[in-house]
C-alpha cells in the first residue's frame, strides 16, 4: 500500500522506515530528488514544506529548465 499526500501542490509518496522508526516523504514528478523524514503527519507536512522550498530555491539559481519550473513560478510560492 502506498500512502500519498500533497504539499505545495506537489504529490508526495510516504513510506515508513522501520529501521529508524520514521516516515519518509519523497516528492514525485520533480526532475530532481527532494525527500524528507519525520515522526508524525504534522512533522511530514512541516518538513515537506521546507524540503520543497529548498528545492525551489535551488532551481531559482539554475537554468530555468533544470527542475521543470521557471524562475518566476519558483518565486511565487
N, C-alpha and C positions, 0 to 999 in steps of 0.2 A: 504494500500500500504506500502510495506516495502522497505526502501532505504538501500543500502549497499555500502561499499567502501572497498578497500584493503589497508592495512597498514602493511608494513614489511612482505608482503606475506601472511598475515592473513586476513580473512574475518571479516568485522565489520558491524553490523546492526546499523542503525542510526534512531533515533526517536526524535521528537520534544516534549519537556515537556512544555506545555503552562503555568503551574503553576510558573515556574521560567524563562520562556522565553529563554530557551537554548536548544541546541541539545545534546542528549546523545548518545554516541557511546559505543557499547559493543562487545567485541571480541567473536566470536563463534568458537567452535572447540578446545578451550584450556581447560585443565582439571580444571582450577581454574577461578575465576572471575577477569576480567580486563576490567574496564569501565572508561569513562571519559566524561567530559562536555565541551562545547564551544559554542560561539555565532555565529560562522561562519564556512564555509567549511575549510578555511585556519587554523582556530583555531582547528578544529577537527583533521586535519592532524597532527599538531604540538603536541596537547595533546595526540593523539593516539600513536604517536611515543614514547612519554615519558612514557605513561602507559605500552606499550609493553616492553620497555627497563627495567622498574622497575620489571615487572612480570618475565622477563627472568633472571634478576639479582637475584631475589628471588629463582628461580629454580636452579640457579647455586650453591646456598648454601644448597641445599637439596639433597636427594637421586635423582639420575638421572631420575627415572621414575615418580617423583612427578607431573611434569607438562606436561609430554608427549614429552619432548625434552631432549637430552643428554646434559651434561655439555659442551661438545665440541661444539655442534651446537648452544647453547645459547651464546657462546662467539664469534661466527663467524659473528655477525652482526650488 
